Amino acid sequence: MTPLLHATGIAKSFGATPALVDASLDVAAGEVVAVMGPSGSGKSTLLHCLAGIVLPDSGQIDYDGRELSSMSDAGRSALRRGEFGFVFQFGQLVPELSCLENAALPLRLEGVGRREAERRARTWLERLEVAETADKTPGQVSGGQGQRVAVARALATEPRVLFADEPTGALDSLNGERVMQLFSEAARETGAAIVLVTHEARVAAWSDREVVVRDGRTRSLEPAV
């Protein structure tokens, strides 16, 4: 099967400091891959390269038959708005907007009308069990609720690939488990692939496969149980 996302020989340095030396990763449609490694190993840099946020110094990244480095900045931005979704450690919700408006934001950026965007966003808030947060601002909800809103925002455009960078890192274990359960279930229902960066084994346990990044290189492990 041709992978949806294919990266090979990725190298990236920041100044004189190498972050990635020879990293490779294949992700199939609908697959959940956990990228693990200690702090500073290069796993977040790998995620940013895979998502087209950062261009590698060498190597090749193909998404659905398109080579990211050969695309224009506008083309990569369009991918990130429409076909990629993102969940970060601290949610990064817009504090001035309501949770419903936050969840609808990617749709609005894609040109979807307000009423339709908010209808679709509200459906995701309901599926992620935070419908009651719709009219509240991020500062009025708990950390666990806010992260579920961030997941709803990531899923609102029904992306083909979801990139999650330590999505439960700021949560206690109970909230973290629930967020990962709802996140993985919702993604599997839509058929989205997930690239999940984490250093926690309990989070990686939700994946189909684990890849370890160490000293800028990748190594595949046996499928997670």
N, C-alpha and C positions, 0 to 999 in steps of 0.2 A: 504494500500500500504506500502511495506517495504521501509523505508527511505534509501536513498543512503548513508547518513552520519548520524550516531546515536551516541550521547554522553550522558552519564548519570552519575550523582554523581561526577562530576569532581572537584577535589581539587588540588591546586597548591600553594606552598609557596616559597618565595625567602628569605632564611635565616629564620628570625623570623616573616617575614611579609607575611600574607596570601594574595594572589592575587585572587584566586578562592576558594570558600568554598563548594558549592554544586550546580554546574552549569550543566544544561542539555540542549540539543538542538538536534532536528531532522531536517534534510534538505532532501527534496525529489528531485529527478532528475528534472532538469529544473526549480526549484523554486529559487526565489530571496528572501533571508532573510536578513533584516537589523538588525544588532546587535548594539544597542544604549546604551548610558550611559555616565555619567560625566567622566572627566579625572581621571584616577586612579581607575576606577570601576572594572577593570579586563577584559574589552572587548577585548583588543589586546592580552592578555595572552590566552583567550579562543580561539581566531583565531589561534594562534601559536600552541596550543594543538591540535585543530581540523586538522591542516595541518601536524601534526607529526614533527614539528620543535622543540617543547618542549614536553617532556613526563610528564603527570600529576603524582602527588604523589599518588592519588587514583582515583577510578572511571574507566569507560570504554569508549573507543571510537572505533566504528566499521565503516569502510568504505567498502561498497559493500561486506559485509559479512566477512571482515578481521579485526581482532583486532590490532590496530596500535602498542600498547605496546609490543605485542608478535612478531612483525616483527623485522628484523635486521635493523641496521642503513642503510645498503646498500639498503634494500627493501624499507624503507621509503624515501630514497633519490631518488630511481627510480620512486616512486609515484609522488614526487614533480616535477620531470623532465617531466614525460610523461602524468600523469592523473590530476595533479593539475596545476593551473596557478595563478600567483600572480601579483597584482598591489599595489604599495605602494604610500604614500603621495607625495614623491618627485621623483617618477619614478625610481630612482636608475639605470639609464642608464650608460653604460660604456663610459666614455668621449672620449676614444681614438678610439672608433669604430664609423662608420657612423650609421645613424638611421636605414638604411636597415640591416646592420650587427647586430645591437642590436636586431632588431625584429626577425632576423633569428637565434640568438644565442641558444635558447632552442632546436631548430631543429638540429643544428650542434652538440650540446652536446648529442643528442640522436643518432648521427651517420648518419644523413641525409647528403648527398653530398652538397657541396656549391651551385651549380647551382640550384638544386631542392629546397634547403632551402631558398635561396634568392627569387626564383620565388614565393613560398608560402608566404613568408614574405611580398613581394611587393604587393600581392593580398590583404593582411590585411591592409597595409598602404593605399591602394586605397580605401578600404571599410570604413576606418576611416578618410578619407578625408585629408590625409597628405602624398600623394604620392610624393609631391614636396620636402619633407625632406630627401628622400632616400640617397642622396649623401652628405648630411650635417652631421656634428657632433652635439651631443646634445647641445653644447655651442653655436651653430649657429641658434637655433630655439627657438621659444617662449615657455613659460611654458605650455600653452595649447597644442601646437603641441607636445612637449616632452611627455606630459602625454598620448596623443593619441598613440604615438609610443610605450610607455610602455604597453598600452592596447593591441596593435597589437602583441607585444612580448608575452604577456600572452595568447593570443588567437591562436598563431601560431601553437601550437601542438594540437589544438582542444581538450582542457582538458575537463574532466567531471565535475570538480569543480573549480570555480574561487574564490580566496580569495582576497578581496580588503580592504586594511586598510587605511581609510581616503583618498580615491583616488582623491578627489577634494579639499582637505584641503589647498593646496598651490595655488589654482586658484581663480580668481575673479568669481563672481556669473554667469556671462554670459558664460565664458569658462567652468565652472563647470557643468552647465546645459547641454551644448553640449557634453561634455565628457561622462556624465552619460547617455544621450540619445543614443549616438552611442554605448557605452559599453553595455547597457542593451539590445538594439536591436540585436547587434551582438551575444551576449551570448544566447539570446532566439532562434535565428536562428540555432545555433549549438546544442541547447538542454542542454547547460551547466547549472549547478546550481551555484548560486552566494551566498557567505557569505560576506556581506558588513558591515564593521565596520565604524560607523560614529557617530558624535554627532549632525549632522545637519538634521533637519526635512525635508528640501527640497531635500536632497540626499536620505533619507529614503523613501521619497514618491515614488521613482522608484521601491520599493520592493513590493513583494506580502504579506509579513508579517513582523512584527517588534517584536523583543525580546529585553527587557531591562536588562542590567547587572547592579546591584547595590550591593555594599558590597560583591562582589564575588558570588552572586546568580543571577539566571536568572528568568525572568517573561515574559510570552508571552502577547502581546497586541492584540487588534482586528486587522484584516488585514488592511494594509494601503490602503487608497482610492486614 
